[in-house]
Amino acid sequence: MDLTDNAKKIFENIKGFISNNNYKILEVRECFCKLEGIITETSFNNLDIAHGGYIFGLADTAGGIAAMSTGKKVVTINSSISYIKPAKGDRLIAIAECIQKGSTICTYEIKIYNTKEELVSFAVMTYRYIK
């Protein structure tokens, strides 16, 4: 990972929701994150595909980590997600990239792919920097 010292401190303490949902950081650089979601039985909905909430969490986590890679802490203030196709397989990959960065608010585009590199979901997340 290529991170600033401030961002490294944030990522050393990742726990709770992120670790409980088997999200793993693959790559982080300023304003970018590639995050893997390992799909397990607890990730499924009643149709045996990844639950929409699991996918949403993956998107929000990837965007939030990308936003925090600047060394600032953030909270989500707005989000939109589209589910394009069923998320099947044993893992998903979320790629978050900045599309707007201001002094108090930033917006990220997050694309989520299955193991066949097919787009399964697309999200836009807006974050507010906090002190």
Phi, psi and omega in degrees: 000136177255095186231156172287164179300320179298316181293323179303320180298320179296314187284341177293337186252023179292128182203192174063233186308314184296310181287326180293336180260011177060042174269132182233130178286124177262323182203138175219133168215175186304124178066024181213142174212138171242118187235137178256137173247115178277118183275124177237179179303326181284352178271347187281154165265190182285359176259008181062036170233163181303131181294144179302324178294324176296316180294317178300314179300320178298315180296313182295321179294316179298314179296317180296319178295318178299318179294321180284347179295346177282353182096000179254151174272149182222159168231149179284132177243344178201148180206152176214135181221143175239132177261112189270321178208159180302138180269095180251160180114188184258356178199161175232153177239125177253133177238118182249131179224142181289135174244349176198131178224115177249194182280336181234342185224145175222153181232138183234144173259130181236125176248136181242129184242151173272185183291344176270008182063029175267138178290122179251339181204153180222130181225155171232125183235136177245135184236149173251135174288138178237161180269000000 
